[in-house]
Every structure is written in C-alpha cells, then in structure tokens.
C-alpha cells in the first residue's frame, strides 16, 4: 500500500486554522475562564456556596473517566450546561466574586457537602427519576449523585443551605 504525501491544500488549511484560533475567530478559553463561565451562568451568582458547588461538580466530572479531562472540555460539552455558556456575555459587576470562587475551586476548594455529585438542576425542578440521590441544595440548584435506585436514600432535594463556604 502506498501512502500519499499531504497536499499543499491540506497544509494551507491546517495553517489557516492554527492562525485563526490565535486571532480570536476560534476563541480558546483558559481553564479559569471556563470555570468562571460555568459558575456565572449556572449558579445565577446567587451565593458563593452555589458557585463553589457548581465548580465542585465540574471538578468531579474532570476527575471522572466519563467526561473530558479538562475544565473547558467539561463546561463546553453540548447539552450539559447553560446554552451558549462559552459564548454569552458576562456582566462585569459580579466578576470579582465569580473570579475569587473560581480560583479557589481550581486551587482545590470543594463544597464540603457535594461529595461525588456530578449533576444538578434548578432547585424548583422536580424530576421523576428513581436514581437521583440528593446531597445539597444551594445557590438555586439541587445537586445529586446518580445511583442504583435501591441505593438512593435521599430521593428529594434537601432544604437549601447557605453560608458554608468562606473566601480564603
């Protein structure tokens, strides 16, 4: 079998894509910015606890073999986080609070009640699945682990709790 050399067209296309990715046409986000975006759009900036809990879920997914192994890979997955989480504009008024929480999570802070939860939904939403074991409600979201139905001991969201995490 004979292999063909890459044509100049392919070389030109690869070069153009590499150039465009650096000029902003295909914006690449830092891990910090991806974490900030997840926290900003998913926790509704309602509380530090809510943001840290969202960040903890992102990090639980990064650690799992079932999801991408980077923050940006997890956050940009289709149908997993808020629509257009990677492209919508963020209001800069809440930027300092979001940034502090994101940096803290990237440095190792986790919400102490999140455990291994990799999922959450709006606190007011009621899902009819029997495999949702709730661990925490904070920041307007209910956080849960998926378990075999016979292992679920907390099938409804817990009462909301705030003020557990503190800035470092």
Phi and psi in radians as a Rosetta constraint file:
Dihedral C 1 N 2 CA 2 C 2 CIRCULARHARMONIC -1.888 0.35
Dihedral N 2 CA 2 C 2 N 3 CIRCULARHARMONIC 2.281 0.35
Dihedral C 2 N 3 CA 3 C 3 CIRCULARHARMONIC -1.649 0.35
Dihedral N 3 CA 3 C 3 N 4 CIRCULARHARMONIC 2.443 0.35
Dihedral C 3 N 4 CA 4 C 4 CIRCULARHARMONIC -1.616 0.35
Dihedral N 4 CA 4 C 4 N 5 CIRCULARHARMONIC 2.543 0.35
Dihedral C 4 N 5 CA 5 C 5 CIRCULARHARMONIC -1.249 0.35
Dihedral N 5 CA 5 C 5 N 6 CIRCULARHARMONIC 2.617 0.35
Dihedral C 5 N 6 CA 6 C 6 CIRCULARHARMONIC -1.058 0.35
Dihedral N 6 CA 6 C 6 N 7 CIRCULARHARMONIC 2.431 0.35
Dihedral C 6 N 7 CA 7 C 7 CIRCULARHARMONIC -1.337 0.35
Dihedral N 7 CA 7 C 7 N 8 CIRCULARHARMONIC 2.814 0.35
Dihedral C 7 N 8 CA 8 C 8 CIRCULARHARMONIC -1.088 0.35
Dihedral N 8 CA 8 C 8 N 9 CIRCULARHARMONIC -0.527 0.35
Dihedral C 8 N 9 CA 9 C 9 CIRCULARHARMONIC -1.069 0.35
Dihedral N 9 CA 9 C 9 N 10 CIRCULARHARMONIC -0.760 0.35
Dihedral C 9 N 10 CA 10 C 10 CIRCULARHARMONIC -1.142 0.35
Dihedral N 10 CA 10 C 10 N 11 CIRCULARHARMONIC -0.691 0.35
Dihedral C 10 N 11 CA 11 C 11 CIRCULARHARMONIC -1.109 0.35
Dihedral N 11 CA 11 C 11 N 12 CIRCULARHARMONIC -0.755 0.35
Dihedral C 11 N 12 CA 12 C 12 CIRCULARHARMONIC -1.129 0.35
Dihedral N 12 CA 12 C 12 N 13 CIRCULARHARMONIC -0.741 0.35
Dihedral C 12 N 13 CA 13 C 13 CIRCULARHARMONIC -1.100 0.35
Dihedral N 13 CA 13 C 13 N 14 CIRCULARHARMONIC -0.790 0.35
Dihedral C 13 N 14 CA 14 C 14 CIRCULARHARMONIC -1.076 0.35
Dihedral N 14 CA 14 C 14 N 15 CIRCULARHARMONIC -0.735 0.35
Dihedral C 14 N 15 CA 15 C 15 CIRCULARHARMONIC -1.115 0.35
Dihedral N 15 CA 15 C 15 N 16 CIRCULARHARMONIC -0.748 0.35
Dihedral C 15 N 16 CA 16 C 16 CIRCULARHARMONIC -1.109 0.35
Dihedral N 16 CA 16 C 16 N 17 CIRCULARHARMONIC -0.765 0.35
Dihedral C 16 N 17 CA 17 C 17 CIRCULARHARMONIC -1.099 0.35
Dihedral N 17 CA 17 C 17 N 18 CIRCULARHARMONIC -0.725 0.35
Dihedral C 17 N 18 CA 18 C 18 CIRCULARHARMONIC -1.097 0.35
Dihedral N 18 CA 18 C 18 N 19 CIRCULARHARMONIC -0.710 0.35
Dihedral C 18 N 19 CA 19 C 19 CIRCULARHARMONIC -1.164 0.35
Dihedral N 19 CA 19 C 19 N 20 CIRCULARHARMONIC -0.800 0.35
Dihedral C 19 N 20 CA 20 C 20 CIRCULARHARMONIC -1.120 0.35
Dihedral N 20 CA 20 C 20 N 21 CIRCULARHARMONIC -0.626 0.35
Dihedral C 20 N 21 CA 21 C 21 CIRCULARHARMONIC -1.129 0.35
Dihedral N 21 CA 21 C 21 N 22 CIRCULARHARMONIC -0.477 0.35
Dihedral C 21 N 22 CA 22 C 22 CIRCULARHARMONIC -1.501 0.35
Dihedral N 22 CA 22 C 22 N 23 CIRCULARHARMONIC -0.235 0.35
Dihedral C 22 N 23 CA 23 C 23 CIRCULARHARMONIC -1.757 0.35
Dihedral N 23 CA 23 C 23 N 24 CIRCULARHARMONIC 0.004 0.35
Dihedral C 23 N 24 CA 24 C 24 CIRCULARHARMONIC 1.815 0.35
Dihedral N 24 CA 24 C 24 N 25 CIRCULARHARMONIC -0.202 0.35
Dihedral C 24 N 25 CA 25 C 25 CIRCULARHARMONIC -1.147 0.35
Dihedral N 25 CA 25 C 25 N 26 CIRCULARHARMONIC -0.719 0.35
Dihedral C 25 N 26 CA 26 C 26 CIRCULARHARMONIC -1.997 0.35
Dihedral N 26 CA 26 C 26 N 27 CIRCULARHARMONIC 1.435 0.35
Dihedral C 26 N 27 CA 27 C 27 CIRCULARHARMONIC -1.119 0.35
Dihedral N 27 CA 27 C 27 N 28 CIRCULARHARMONIC 2.321 0.35
Dihedral C 27 N 28 CA 28 C 28 CIRCULARHARMONIC -1.820 0.35
Dihedral N 28 CA 28 C 28 N 29 CIRCULARHARMONIC 2.282 0.35
Dihedral C 28 N 29 CA 29 C 29 CIRCULARHARMONIC -1.739 0.35
Dihedral N 29 CA 29 C 29 N 30 CIRCULARHARMONIC 2.600 0.35
Dihedral C 29 N 30 CA 30 C 30 CIRCULARHARMONIC -1.353 0.35
Dihedral N 30 CA 30 C 30 N 31 CIRCULARHARMONIC 2.832 0.35
Dihedral C 30 N 31 CA 31 C 31 CIRCULARHARMONIC -1.039 0.35
Dihedral N 31 CA 31 C 31 N 32 CIRCULARHARMONIC -0.656 0.35
Dihedral C 31 N 32 CA 32 C 32 CIRCULARHARMONIC -1.089 0.35
Dihedral N 32 CA 32 C 32 N 33 CIRCULARHARMONIC -0.822 0.35
Dihedral C 32 N 33 CA 33 C 33 CIRCULARHARMONIC -1.123 0.35
Dihedral N 33 CA 33 C 33 N 34 CIRCULARHARMONIC -0.677 0.35
Dihedral C 33 N 34 CA 34 C 34 CIRCULARHARMONIC -1.105 0.35
Dihedral N 34 CA 34 C 34 N 35 CIRCULARHARMONIC -0.732 0.35
Dihedral C 34 N 35 CA 35 C 35 CIRCULARHARMONIC -1.126 0.35
Dihedral N 35 CA 35 C 35 N 36 CIRCULARHARMONIC -0.778 0.35
Dihedral C 35 N 36 CA 36 C 36 CIRCULARHARMONIC -1.012 0.35
Dihedral N 36 CA 36 C 36 N 37 CIRCULARHARMONIC -0.763 0.35
Dihedral C 36 N 37 CA 37 C 37 CIRCULARHARMONIC -1.117 0.35
Dihedral N 37 CA 37 C 37 N 38 CIRCULARHARMONIC -0.750 0.35
Dihedral C 37 N 38 CA 38 C 38 CIRCULARHARMONIC -1.063 0.35
Dihedral N 38 CA 38 C 38 N 39 CIRCULARHARMONIC -0.837 0.35
Dihedral C 38 N 39 CA 39 C 39 CIRCULARHARMONIC -1.105 0.35
Dihedral N 39 CA 39 C 39 N 40 CIRCULARHARMONIC -0.779 0.35
Dihedral C 39 N 40 CA 40 C 40 CIRCULARHARMONIC -1.095 0.35
Dihedral N 40 CA 40 C 40 N 41 CIRCULARHARMONIC -0.865 0.35
Dihedral C 40 N 41 CA 41 C 41 CIRCULARHARMONIC -1.473 0.35
Dihedral N 41 CA 41 C 41 N 42 CIRCULARHARMONIC -0.408 0.35
Dihedral C 41 N 42 CA 42 C 42 CIRCULARHARMONIC -1.667 0.35
Dihedral N 42 CA 42 C 42 N 43 CIRCULARHARMONIC -0.522 0.35
Dihedral C 42 N 43 CA 43 C 43 CIRCULARHARMONIC -1.680 0.35
Dihedral N 43 CA 43 C 43 N 44 CIRCULARHARMONIC -0.082 0.35
Dihedral C 43 N 44 CA 44 C 44 CIRCULARHARMONIC 1.010 0.35
Dihedral N 44 CA 44 C 44 N 45 CIRCULARHARMONIC 0.394 0.35
Dihedral C 44 N 45 CA 45 C 45 CIRCULARHARMONIC 0.898 0.35
Dihedral N 45 CA 45 C 45 N 46 CIRCULARHARMONIC 0.497 0.35
Dihedral C 45 N 46 CA 46 C 46 CIRCULARHARMONIC -1.384 0.35
Dihedral N 46 CA 46 C 46 N 47 CIRCULARHARMONIC -0.491 0.35
Dihedral C 46 N 47 CA 47 C 47 CIRCULARHARMONIC -2.850 0.35
Dihedral N 47 CA 47 C 47 N 48 CIRCULARHARMONIC 2.727 0.35
Dihedral C 47 N 48 CA 48 C 48 CIRCULARHARMONIC -1.116 0.35
Dihedral N 48 CA 48 C 48 N 49 CIRCULARHARMONIC -0.704 0.35
Dihedral C 48 N 49 CA 49 C 49 CIRCULARHARMONIC -0.988 0.35
Dihedral N 49 CA 49 C 49 N 50 CIRCULARHARMONIC -0.769 0.35
Dihedral C 49 N 50 CA 50 C 50 CIRCULARHARMONIC -1.095 0.35
Dihedral N 50 CA 50 C 50 N 51 CIRCULARHARMONIC -0.728 0.35
Dihedral C 50 N 51 CA 51 C 51 CIRCULARHARMONIC -1.167 0.35
Dihedral N 51 CA 51 C 51 N 52 CIRCULARHARMONIC -0.760 0.35
Dihedral C 51 N 52 CA 52 C 52 CIRCULARHARMONIC -1.150 0.35
Dihedral N 52 CA 52 C 52 N 53 CIRCULARHARMONIC -0.631 0.35
Dihedral C 52 N 53 CA 53 C 53 CIRCULARHARMONIC -1.138 0.35
Dihedral N 53 CA 53 C 53 N 54 CIRCULARHARMONIC -0.767 0.35
Dihedral C 53 N 54 CA 54 C 54 CIRCULARHARMONIC -1.060 0.35
Dihedral N 54 CA 54 C 54 N 55 CIRCULARHARMONIC -0.799 0.35
Dihedral C 54 N 55 CA 55 C 55 CIRCULARHARMONIC -1.071 0.35
Dihedral N 55 CA 55 C 55 N 56 CIRCULARHARMONIC -0.630 0.35
Dihedral C 55 N 56 CA 56 C 56 CIRCULARHARMONIC -1.142 0.35
Dihedral N 56 CA 56 C 56 N 57 CIRCULARHARMONIC -0.692 0.35
Dihedral C 56 N 57 CA 57 C 57 CIRCULARHARMONIC -1.104 0.35
Dihedral N 57 CA 57 C 57 N 58 CIRCULARHARMONIC -0.768 0.35
Dihedral C 57 N 58 CA 58 C 58 CIRCULARHARMONIC -1.005 0.35
Dihedral N 58 CA 58 C 58 N 59 CIRCULARHARMONIC -0.819 0.35
Dihedral C 58 N 59 CA 59 C 59 CIRCULARHARMONIC -1.177 0.35
Dihedral N 59 CA 59 C 59 N 60 CIRCULARHARMONIC -0.606 0.35
Dihedral C 59 N 60 CA 60 C 60 CIRCULARHARMONIC -1.083 0.35
Dihedral N 60 CA 60 C 60 N 61 CIRCULARHARMONIC -0.659 0.35
Dihedral C 60 N 61 CA 61 C 61 CIRCULARHARMONIC -1.232 0.35
Dihedral N 61 CA 61 C 61 N 62 CIRCULARHARMONIC -0.710 0.35
Dihedral C 61 N 62 CA 62 C 62 CIRCULARHARMONIC -1.010 0.35
Dihedral N 62 CA 62 C 62 N 63 CIRCULARHARMONIC -0.673 0.35
Dihedral C 62 N 63 CA 63 C 63 CIRCULARHARMONIC -1.317 0.35
Dihedral N 63 CA 63 C 63 N 64 CIRCULARHARMONIC -0.276 0.35
Dihedral C 63 N 64 CA 64 C 64 CIRCULARHARMONIC -1.512 0.35
Dihedral N 64 CA 64 C 64 N 65 CIRCULARHARMONIC 2.583 0.35
Dihedral C 64 N 65 CA 65 C 65 CIRCULARHARMONIC -1.339 0.35
Dihedral N 65 CA 65 C 65 N 66 CIRCULARHARMONIC -0.187 0.35
Dihedral C 65 N 66 CA 66 C 66 CIRCULARHARMONIC -1.467 0.35
Dihedral N 66 CA 66 C 66 N 67 CIRCULARHARMONIC -0.134 0.35
Dihedral C 66 N 67 CA 67 C 67 CIRCULARHARMONIC -2.284 0.35
Dihedral N 67 CA 67 C 67 N 68 CIRCULARHARMONIC 2.899 0.35
Dihedral C 67 N 68 CA 68 C 68 CIRCULARHARMONIC -0.993 0.35
Dihedral N 68 CA 68 C 68 N 69 CIRCULARHARMONIC 2.748 0.35
Dihedral C 68 N 69 CA 69 C 69 CIRCULARHARMONIC -1.713 0.35
Dihedral N 69 CA 69 C 69 N 70 CIRCULARHARMONIC 0.343 0.35
Dihedral C 69 N 70 CA 70 C 70 CIRCULARHARMONIC -2.291 0.35
Dihedral N 70 CA 70 C 70 N 71 CIRCULARHARMONIC 2.732 0.35
Dihedral C 70 N 71 CA 71 C 71 CIRCULARHARMONIC -1.053 0.35
Dihedral N 71 CA 71 C 71 N 72 CIRCULARHARMONIC -0.823 0.35
Dihedral C 71 N 72 CA 72 C 72 CIRCULARHARMONIC -1.123 0.35
Dihedral N 72 CA 72 C 72 N 73 CIRCULARHARMONIC -0.643 0.35
Dihedral C 72 N 73 CA 73 C 73 CIRCULARHARMONIC -1.081 0.35
Dihedral N 73 CA 73 C 73 N 74 CIRCULARHARMONIC -0.752 0.35
Dihedral C 73 N 74 CA 74 C 74 CIRCULARHARMONIC -1.179 0.35
Dihedral N 74 CA 74 C 74 N 75 CIRCULARHARMONIC -0.882 0.35
Dihedral C 74 N 75 CA 75 C 75 CIRCULARHARMONIC -1.155 0.35
Dihedral N 75 CA 75 C 75 N 76 CIRCULARHARMONIC -0.584 0.35
Dihedral C 75 N 76 CA 76 C 76 CIRCULARHARMONIC -1.550 0.35
Dihedral N 76 CA 76 C 76 N 77 CIRCULARHARMONIC 0.055 0.35
Dihedral C 76 N 77 CA 77 C 77 CIRCULARHARMONIC -1.073 0.35
Dihedral N 77 CA 77 C 77 N 78 CIRCULARHARMONIC 2.374 0.35
Dihedral C 77 N 78 CA 78 C 78 CIRCULARHARMONIC -1.107 0.35
Dihedral N 78 CA 78 C 78 N 79 CIRCULARHARMONIC 2.383 0.35
Dihedral C 78 N 79 CA 79 C 79 CIRCULARHARMONIC 1.096 0.35
Dihedral N 79 CA 79 C 79 N 80 CIRCULARHARMONIC 0.386 0.35
Dihedral C 79 N 80 CA 80 C 80 CIRCULARHARMONIC -1.885 0.35
Dihedral N 80 CA 80 C 80 N 81 CIRCULARHARMONIC -0.599 0.35
Dihedral C 80 N 81 CA 81 C 81 CIRCULARHARMONIC -2.189 0.35
Dihedral N 81 CA 81 C 81 N 82 CIRCULARHARMONIC -3.121 0.35
Dihedral C 81 N 82 CA 82 C 82 CIRCULARHARMONIC -0.891 0.35
Dihedral N 82 CA 82 C 82 N 83 CIRCULARHARMONIC 2.477 0.35
Dihedral C 82 N 83 CA 83 C 83 CIRCULARHARMONIC -0.967 0.35
Dihedral N 83 CA 83 C 83 N 84 CIRCULARHARMONIC 2.398 0.35
Dihedral C 83 N 84 CA 84 C 84 CIRCULARHARMONIC 1.039 0.35
Dihedral N 84 CA 84 C 84 N 85 CIRCULARHARMONIC 0.501 0.35
Dihedral C 84 N 85 CA 85 C 85 CIRCULARHARMONIC -0.970 0.35
Dihedral N 85 CA 85 C 85 N 86 CIRCULARHARMONIC -0.546 0.35
Dihedral C 85 N 86 CA 86 C 86 CIRCULARHARMONIC -1.555 0.35
Dihedral N 86 CA 86 C 86 N 87 CIRCULARHARMONIC -0.150 0.35
Dihedral C 86 N 87 CA 87 C 87 CIRCULARHARMONIC -2.183 0.35
Dihedral N 87 CA 87 C 87 N 88 CIRCULARHARMONIC -0.327 0.35
Dihedral C 87 N 88 CA 88 C 88 CIRCULARHARMONIC -1.180 0.35
Dihedral N 88 CA 88 C 88 N 89 CIRCULARHARMONIC 2.706 0.35
Dihedral C 88 N 89 CA 89 C 89 CIRCULARHARMONIC -1.426 0.35
Dihedral N 89 CA 89 C 89 N 90 CIRCULARHARMONIC 2.406 0.35
Dihedral C 89 N 90 CA 90 C 90 CIRCULARHARMONIC -1.764 0.35
Dihedral N 90 CA 90 C 90 N 91 CIRCULARHARMONIC 2.466 0.35
Dihedral C 90 N 91 CA 91 C 91 CIRCULARHARMONIC -1.321 0.35
Dihedral N 91 CA 91 C 91 N 92 CIRCULARHARMONIC 2.262 0.35
Dihedral C 91 N 92 CA 92 C 92 CIRCULARHARMONIC -1.333 0.35
Dihedral N 92 CA 92 C 92 N 93 CIRCULARHARMONIC -0.192 0.35
Dihedral C 92 N 93 CA 93 C 93 CIRCULARHARMONIC -1.100 0.35
Dihedral N 93 CA 93 C 93 N 94 CIRCULARHARMONIC -0.611 0.35
Dihedral C 93 N 94 CA 94 C 94 CIRCULARHARMONIC -1.665 0.35
Dihedral N 94 CA 94 C 94 N 95 CIRCULARHARMONIC 0.072 0.35
Dihedral C 94 N 95 CA 95 C 95 CIRCULARHARMONIC -0.963 0.35
Dihedral N 95 CA 95 C 95 N 96 CIRCULARHARMONIC -0.767 0.35
Dihedral C 95 N 96 CA 96 C 96 CIRCULARHARMONIC -1.083 0.35
Dihedral N 96 CA 96 C 96 N 97 CIRCULARHARMONIC -0.735 0.35
Dihedral C 96 N 97 CA 97 C 97 CIRCULARHARMONIC -1.156 0.35
Dihedral N 97 CA 97 C 97 N 98 CIRCULARHARMONIC -0.773 0.35
Dihedral C 97 N 98 CA 98 C 98 CIRCULARHARMONIC -1.107 0.35
Dihedral N 98 CA 98 C 98 N 99 CIRCULARHARMONIC -0.788 0.35
Dihedral C 98 N 99 CA 99 C 99 CIRCULARHARMONIC -1.085 0.35
Dihedral N 99 CA 99 C 99 N 100 CIRCULARHARMONIC -0.786 0.35
Dihedral C 99 N 100 CA 100 C 100 CIRCULARHARMONIC -1.032 0.35
Dihedral N 100 CA 100 C 100 N 101 CIRCULARHARMONIC -0.805 0.35
Dihedral C 100 N 101 CA 101 C 101 CIRCULARHARMONIC -1.152 0.35
Dihedral N 101 CA 101 C 101 N 102 CIRCULARHARMONIC -0.720 0.35
Dihedral C 101 N 102 CA 102 C 102 CIRCULARHARMONIC -1.121 0.35
Dihedral N 102 CA 102 C 102 N 103 CIRCULARHARMONIC -0.786 0.35
Dihedral C 102 N 103 CA 103 C 103 CIRCULARHARMONIC -1.063 0.35
Dihedral N 103 CA 103 C 103 N 104 CIRCULARHARMONIC -0.744 0.35
Dihedral C 103 N 104 CA 104 C 104 CIRCULARHARMONIC -1.084 0.35
Dihedral N 104 CA 104 C 104 N 105 CIRCULARHARMONIC -0.745 0.35
Dihedral C 104 N 105 CA 105 C 105 CIRCULARHARMONIC -1.174 0.35
Dihedral N 105 CA 105 C 105 N 106 CIRCULARHARMONIC -0.739 0.35
Dihedral C 105 N 106 CA 106 C 106 CIRCULARHARMONIC -1.122 0.35
Dihedral N 106 CA 106 C 106 N 107 CIRCULARHARMONIC -0.432 0.35
Dihedral C 106 N 107 CA 107 C 107 CIRCULARHARMONIC -1.531 0.35
Dihedral N 107 CA 107 C 107 N 108 CIRCULARHARMONIC -0.020 0.35
Dihedral C 107 N 108 CA 108 C 108 CIRCULARHARMONIC 2.143 0.35
Dihedral N 108 CA 108 C 108 N 109 CIRCULARHARMONIC -0.157 0.35
Dihedral C 108 N 109 CA 109 C 109 CIRCULARHARMONIC -1.181 0.35
Dihedral N 109 CA 109 C 109 N 110 CIRCULARHARMONIC 2.442 0.35
Dihedral C 109 N 110 CA 110 C 110 CIRCULARHARMONIC -2.330 0.35
Dihedral N 110 CA 110 C 110 N 111 CIRCULARHARMONIC 2.631 0.35
Dihedral C 110 N 111 CA 111 C 111 CIRCULARHARMONIC -1.148 0.35
Dihedral N 111 CA 111 C 111 N 112 CIRCULARHARMONIC 2.240 0.35
Dihedral C 111 N 112 CA 112 C 112 CIRCULARHARMONIC -1.148 0.35
Dihedral N 112 CA 112 C 112 N 113 CIRCULARHARMONIC -0.226 0.35
Dihedral C 112 N 113 CA 113 C 113 CIRCULARHARMONIC -1.866 0.35
Dihedral N 113 CA 113 C 113 N 114 CIRCULARHARMONIC 0.064 0.35
Dihedral C 113 N 114 CA 114 C 114 CIRCULARHARMONIC -1.387 0.35
Dihedral N 114 CA 114 C 114 N 115 CIRCULARHARMONIC -0.501 0.35
Dihedral C 114 N 115 CA 115 C 115 CIRCULARHARMONIC 0.998 0.35
Dihedral N 115 CA 115 C 115 N 116 CIRCULARHARMONIC -2.268 0.35
Dihedral C 115 N 116 CA 116 C 116 CIRCULARHARMONIC -1.752 0.35
Dihedral N 116 CA 116 C 116 N 117 CIRCULARHARMONIC 0.259 0.35
Dihedral C 116 N 117 CA 117 C 117 CIRCULARHARMONIC -1.010 0.35
Dihedral N 117 CA 117 C 117 N 118 CIRCULARHARMONIC 2.349 0.35
Dihedral C 117 N 118 CA 118 C 118 CIRCULARHARMONIC -2.119 0.35
Dihedral N 118 CA 118 C 118 N 119 CIRCULARHARMONIC 0.141 0.35
Dihedral C 118 N 119 CA 119 C 119 CIRCULARHARMONIC -2.472 0.35
Dihedral N 119 CA 119 C 119 N 120 CIRCULARHARMONIC 2.715 0.35
Dihedral C 119 N 120 CA 120 C 120 CIRCULARHARMONIC -2.793 0.35
Dihedral N 120 CA 120 C 120 N 121 CIRCULARHARMONIC 2.844 0.35
Dihedral C 120 N 121 CA 121 C 121 CIRCULARHARMONIC -2.594 0.35
Dihedral N 121 CA 121 C 121 N 122 CIRCULARHARMONIC 2.961 0.35
Dihedral C 121 N 122 CA 122 C 122 CIRCULARHARMONIC -0.975 0.35
Dihedral N 122 CA 122 C 122 N 123 CIRCULARHARMONIC 2.413 0.35
Dihedral C 122 N 123 CA 123 C 123 CIRCULARHARMONIC -1.013 0.35
Dihedral N 123 CA 123 C 123 N 124 CIRCULARHARMONIC -0.559 0.35
Dihedral C 123 N 124 CA 124 C 124 CIRCULARHARMONIC -1.421 0.35
Dihedral N 124 CA 124 C 124 N 125 CIRCULARHARMONIC -0.171 0.35
Dihedral C 124 N 125 CA 125 C 125 CIRCULARHARMONIC -1.365 0.35
Dihedral N 125 CA 125 C 125 N 126 CIRCULARHARMONIC 2.434 0.35
Dihedral C 125 N 126 CA 126 C 126 CIRCULARHARMONIC -2.089 0.35
Dihedral N 126 CA 126 C 126 N 127 CIRCULARHARMONIC 1.965 0.35
Dihedral C 126 N 127 CA 127 C 127 CIRCULARHARMONIC -1.633 0.35
Dihedral N 127 CA 127 C 127 N 128 CIRCULARHARMONIC 2.603 0.35
Dihedral C 127 N 128 CA 128 C 128 CIRCULARHARMONIC -1.746 0.35
Dihedral N 128 CA 128 C 128 N 129 CIRCULARHARMONIC 0.459 0.35
Dihedral C 128 N 129 CA 129 C 129 CIRCULARHARMONIC -1.580 0.35
Dihedral N 129 CA 129 C 129 N 130 CIRCULARHARMONIC 2.591 0.35
Dihedral C 129 N 130 CA 130 C 130 CIRCULARHARMONIC -1.672 0.35
Dihedral N 130 CA 130 C 130 N 131 CIRCULARHARMONIC 0.065 0.35
Dihedral C 130 N 131 CA 131 C 131 CIRCULARHARMONIC -1.895 0.35
Dihedral N 131 CA 131 C 131 N 132 CIRCULARHARMONIC 0.280 0.35
Dihedral C 131 N 132 CA 132 C 132 CIRCULARHARMONIC -1.758 0.35
Dihedral N 132 CA 132 C 132 N 133 CIRCULARHARMONIC 1.976 0.35
Dihedral C 132 N 133 CA 133 C 133 CIRCULARHARMONIC -1.831 0.35
Dihedral N 133 CA 133 C 133 N 134 CIRCULARHARMONIC 1.879 0.35
Dihedral C 133 N 134 CA 134 C 134 CIRCULARHARMONIC -1.390 0.35
Dihedral N 134 CA 134 C 134 N 135 CIRCULARHARMONIC 2.389 0.35
Dihedral C 134 N 135 CA 135 C 135 CIRCULARHARMONIC -2.045 0.35
Dihedral N 135 CA 135 C 135 N 136 CIRCULARHARMONIC -0.372 0.35
Dihedral C 135 N 136 CA 136 C 136 CIRCULARHARMONIC -2.905 0.35
Dihedral N 136 CA 136 C 136 N 137 CIRCULARHARMONIC 2.490 0.35
Dihedral C 136 N 137 CA 137 C 137 CIRCULARHARMONIC -2.206 0.35
Dihedral N 137 CA 137 C 137 N 138 CIRCULARHARMONIC 2.126 0.35
Dihedral C 137 N 138 CA 138 C 138 CIRCULARHARMONIC -2.818 0.35
Dihedral N 138 CA 138 C 138 N 139 CIRCULARHARMONIC 2.680 0.35
Dihedral C 138 N 139 CA 139 C 139 CIRCULARHARMONIC 1.032 0.35
Dihedral N 139 CA 139 C 139 N 140 CIRCULARHARMONIC 0.448 0.35
Dihedral C 139 N 140 CA 140 C 140 CIRCULARHARMONIC 1.475 0.35
Dihedral N 140 CA 140 C 140 N 141 CIRCULARHARMONIC 0.106 0.35
Dihedral C 140 N 141 CA 141 C 141 CIRCULARHARMONIC -2.210 0.35
Dihedral N 141 CA 141 C 141 N 142 CIRCULARHARMONIC 2.649 0.35
Dihedral C 141 N 142 CA 142 C 142 CIRCULARHARMONIC -1.883 0.35
Dihedral N 142 CA 142 C 142 N 143 CIRCULARHARMONIC 2.193 0.35
Dihedral C 142 N 143 CA 143 C 143 CIRCULARHARMONIC -1.828 0.35
Dihedral N 143 CA 143 C 143 N 144 CIRCULARHARMONIC 2.436 0.35
Dihedral C 143 N 144 CA 144 C 144 CIRCULARHARMONIC -2.602 0.35
Dihedral N 144 CA 144 C 144 N 145 CIRCULARHARMONIC 2.808 0.35
Dihedral C 144 N 145 CA 145 C 145 CIRCULARHARMONIC -1.850 0.35
Dihedral N 145 CA 145 C 145 N 146 CIRCULARHARMONIC 2.582 0.35
Dihedral C 145 N 146 CA 146 C 146 CIRCULARHARMONIC -1.585 0.35
Dihedral N 146 CA 146 C 146 N 147 CIRCULARHARMONIC 2.253 0.35
Dihedral C 146 N 147 CA 147 C 147 CIRCULARHARMONIC -2.380 0.35
Dihedral N 147 CA 147 C 147 N 148 CIRCULARHARMONIC 2.861 0.35
Dihedral C 147 N 148 CA 148 C 148 CIRCULARHARMONIC -1.078 0.35
Dihedral N 148 CA 148 C 148 N 149 CIRCULARHARMONIC 2.431 0.35
Dihedral C 148 N 149 CA 149 C 149 CIRCULARHARMONIC -0.870 0.35
Dihedral N 149 CA 149 C 149 N 150 CIRCULARHARMONIC -0.659 0.35
Dihedral C 149 N 150 CA 150 C 150 CIRCULARHARMONIC -1.231 0.35
Dihedral N 150 CA 150 C 150 N 151 CIRCULARHARMONIC -0.214 0.35
Dihedral C 150 N 151 CA 151 C 151 CIRCULARHARMONIC -1.752 0.35
Dihedral N 151 CA 151 C 151 N 152 CIRCULARHARMONIC -0.037 0.35
Dihedral C 151 N 152 CA 152 C 152 CIRCULARHARMONIC -1.378 0.35
Dihedral N 152 CA 152 C 152 N 153 CIRCULARHARMONIC 2.102 0.35
Dihedral C 152 N 153 CA 153 C 153 CIRCULARHARMONIC -1.941 0.35
Dihedral N 153 CA 153 C 153 N 154 CIRCULARHARMONIC -0.201 0.35
Dihedral C 153 N 154 CA 154 C 154 CIRCULARHARMONIC -2.271 0.35
Dihedral N 154 CA 154 C 154 N 155 CIRCULARHARMONIC 1.424 0.35
Dihedral C 154 N 155 CA 155 C 155 CIRCULARHARMONIC -1.430 0.35
Dihedral N 155 CA 155 C 155 N 156 CIRCULARHARMONIC -0.094 0.35
Dihedral C 155 N 156 CA 156 C 156 CIRCULARHARMONIC -2.168 0.35
Dihedral N 156 CA 156 C 156 N 157 CIRCULARHARMONIC 2.651 0.35
Dihedral C 156 N 157 CA 157 C 157 CIRCULARHARMONIC -1.024 0.35
Dihedral N 157 CA 157 C 157 N 158 CIRCULARHARMONIC 2.489 0.35
Dihedral C 157 N 158 CA 158 C 158 CIRCULARHARMONIC -1.288 0.35
Dihedral N 158 CA 158 C 158 N 159 CIRCULARHARMONIC 2.814 0.35
Dihedral C 158 N 159 CA 159 C 159 CIRCULARHARMONIC -1.063 0.35
Dihedral N 159 CA 159 C 159 N 160 CIRCULARHARMONIC 2.550 0.35
Dihedral C 159 N 160 CA 160 C 160 CIRCULARHARMONIC -1.118 0.35
Dihedral N 160 CA 160 C 160 N 161 CIRCULARHARMONIC 2.480 0.35
Dihedral C 160 N 161 CA 161 C 161 CIRCULARHARMONIC -2.350 0.35
Dihedral N 161 CA 161 C 161 N 162 CIRCULARHARMONIC 2.417 0.35
Dihedral C 161 N 162 CA 162 C 162 CIRCULARHARMONIC -2.340 0.35
Dihedral N 162 CA 162 C 162 N 163 CIRCULARHARMONIC 2.863 0.35
Dihedral C 162 N 163 CA 163 C 163 CIRCULARHARMONIC 1.464 0.35
Dihedral N 163 CA 163 C 163 N 164 CIRCULARHARMONIC 0.303 0.35
Dihedral C 163 N 164 CA 164 C 164 CIRCULARHARMONIC -1.464 0.35
Dihedral N 164 CA 164 C 164 N 165 CIRCULARHARMONIC -0.696 0.35
Dihedral C 164 N 165 CA 165 C 165 CIRCULARHARMONIC -1.616 0.35
Dihedral N 165 CA 165 C 165 N 166 CIRCULARHARMONIC 2.698 0.35
Dihedral C 165 N 166 CA 166 C 166 CIRCULARHARMONIC -2.367 0.35
Dihedral N 166 CA 166 C 166 N 167 CIRCULARHARMONIC 2.502 0.35
Dihedral C 166 N 167 CA 167 C 167 CIRCULARHARMONIC -1.043 0.35
Dihedral N 167 CA 167 C 167 N 168 CIRCULARHARMONIC 2.498 0.35
